[in-house]
Amino acid sequence: MEIIKALNWRYATKSFDKDKMVTKEKLNILIEAFNLTATSYGLQPIKLLVISNKELQDSLVKHSMGQKQVAQASHVLVFCIETTIDKIYIDKYFELVKAIRNTPDEILDPFKNFLIADFENKSKKEINEWSTKQAYIALGNLLTVCSIERIDACPMEGFDSNMYDEILDLKSKGLQSVLVLPIGYRAVDDYMAQLHKVRKELTDSVITV
């Protein structure tokens, strides 16, 4: 039941205490959790950009639909997708599998060749949509970890991805921003913290067969 209490505690924070910072230890937990997130085929087509530069955070507010949480937060986590998933990328993944698990090529090659052919047949749009779905999985995972660690967060889709990409120089890194997550600690005057969570009854959201 502790996890249920934690999930009931969390909410989309509308106002952060700008003087309270997430410790390095807590931040490292989130970073590790991001890296441990399940992804399709295990390919991890996502990267996390961690921002703690207040001047930079301030500059991003106007590209975040004016959401002040971006400036107030202890850190801003930007979920990015790899813009190129090709044979080279997939080969590199299987090299890592081989190095860690010492799995022979004759076992790895059939699956590797399947993935290479599959992604070669996908359009750029299809690959980006697939990668973005993996970013949402990571976001959900981090929201849960944040709630367990009593770190407040506010998941955001409302931002100008093109401007984020330009300001953060993501294109040169082969990345594209898709989600933003300011983290920190709720302000004492954040009215949202006192509101009851609105959710459907379990009988309206879950079907058992």
VOGUVEX-315503 format. One line per field, with one value per residue (C-alpha): residue number from 1; x, y, z. Coordinates in steps of 0.2 Angstrom, whole numbers. Example, Ala and Ser with C-alpha at 12.3 -4.5 7.8 and 13.67 -1.06 7.14 Angstrom:
<nodes>
n <- [1  2]
px <- [62  68]
py <- [-22  -5]
pz <- [39  36]
</nodes>
This chain:
<nodes>
n <- [1  2  3  4  5  6  7  8  9  10  11  12  13  14  15  16  17  18  19  20  21  22  23  24  25  26  27  28  29  30  31  32  33  34  35  36  37  38  39  40  41  42  43  44  45  46  47  48  49  50  51  52  53  54  55  56  57  58  59  60  61  62  63  64  65  66  67  68  69  70  71  72  73  74  75  76  77  78  79  80  81  82  83  84  85  86  87  88  89  90  91  92  93  94  95  96  97  98  99  100  101  102  103  104  105  106  107  108  109  110  111  112  113  114  115  116  117  118  119  120  121  122  123  124  125  126  127  128  129  130  131  132  133  134  135  136  137  138  139  140  141  142  143  144  145  146  147  148  149  150  151  152  153  154  155  156  157  158  159  160  161  162  163  164  165  166  167  168  169  170  171  172  173  174  175  176  177  178  179  180  181  182  183  184  185  186  187  188  189  190  191  192  193  194  195  196  197  198  199  200  201  202  203  204  205  206  207  208  209]
px <- [0  15  16  -3  0  14  4  -10  2  9  0  5  14  9  21  38  48  63  74  73  84  84  100  113  109  90  94  105  91  80  94  97  78  77  91  82  66  59  59  53  66  78  84  83  80  79  90  88  94  96  95  100  106  93  97  94  78  72  74  64  48  42  44  34  18  23  23  33  37  51  60  55  60  76  80  71  72  70  65  73  72  86  83  92  88  97  109  123  113  106  123  129  115  119  138  133  122  137  149  138  130  143  130  136  133  123  110  110  111  93  85  97  94  76  77  88  76  61  68  74  56  49  47  56  39  35  52  49  32  39  53  41  31  47  49  31  36  51  41  28  42  50  34  32  49  47  32  41  56  44  50  37  35  25  24  23  18  15  31  39  50  59  64  70  80  88  92  99  108  100  101  120  118  106  91  74  64  47  43  48  48  52  56  58  47  30  28  18  5  2  -17  -17  -8  -24  -36  -43  -37  -50  -51  -64  -71  -61  -77  -77  -58  -54  -63  -59  -63]
py <- [0  12  14  18  31  39  39  48  60  66  78  89  103  121  130  125  132  139  138  120  109  90  83  75  58  60  66  51  39  47  46  27  24  33  21  6  10  -4  0  -9  -22  -15  -2  13  26  40  51  62  80  87  106  115  131  144  157  143  138  156  157  142  148  158  142  132  141  153  139  146  129  128  142  138  119  113  104  102  85  85  68  67  54  48  55  41  22  13  -2  6  10  -8  -15  -5  -11  -30  -27  -21  -36  -47  -38  -39  -57  -65  -71  -79  -71  -86  -83  -64  -63  -68  -56  -42  -45  -45  -28  -20  -25  -20  -2  0  -3  10  29  42  47  29  28  45  40  23  32  45  31  25  42  41  25  33  48  37  27  43  50  34  35  54  50  36  48  62  73  84  85  92  82  94  92  110  117  122  107  116  131  118  109  125  132  116  112  95  93  92  78  69  72  79  85  77  79  90  86  100  92  99  103  110  128  130  141  129  128  112  102  103  98  80  69  67  49  37  23  7  -1  12  11  -7  -22  -40  -55]
pz <- [0  2  -17  -18  -4  -14  -30  -21  -14  -31  -42  -57  -47  -52  -41  -35  -20  -30  -15  -12  -22  -26  -19  -31  -23  -26  -44  -47  -42  -56  -68  -64  -65  -82  -89  -82  -90  -101  -120  -135  -141  -127  -140  -128  -142  -129  -119  -104  -104  -86  -84  -68  -75  -69  -82  -95  -86  -86  -105  -108  -100  -115  -125  -112  -114  -100  -87  -73  -66  -79  -70  -52  -53  -45  -61  -78  -86  -105  -113  -130  -144  -156  -173  -182  -178  -192  -195  -186  -171  -170  -173  -158  -147  -151  -148  -130  -128  -133  -122  -106  -109  -120  -131  -147  -164  -170  -157  -159  -178  -182  -171  -175  -194  -191  -182  -196  -210  -199  -196  -214  -220  -208  -212  -203  -195  -190  -181  -172  -167  -160  -151  -143  -136  -127  -120  -113  -104  -97  -91  -82  -74  -67  -61  -50  -44  -40  -30  -20  -17  -12  -26  -35  -53  -67  -84  -99  -117  -119  -125  -142  -147  -161  -149  -136  -149  -155  -138  -131  -147  -148  -167  -166  -154  -165  -153  -153  -138  -135  -116  -102  -83  -70  -54  -36  -21  -20  -14  2  -8  -22  -21  -32  -17  -7  -20  -20  -34  -47  -54  -61  -49  -52  -59  -73  -77  -75  -84  -77  -87]
</nodes>
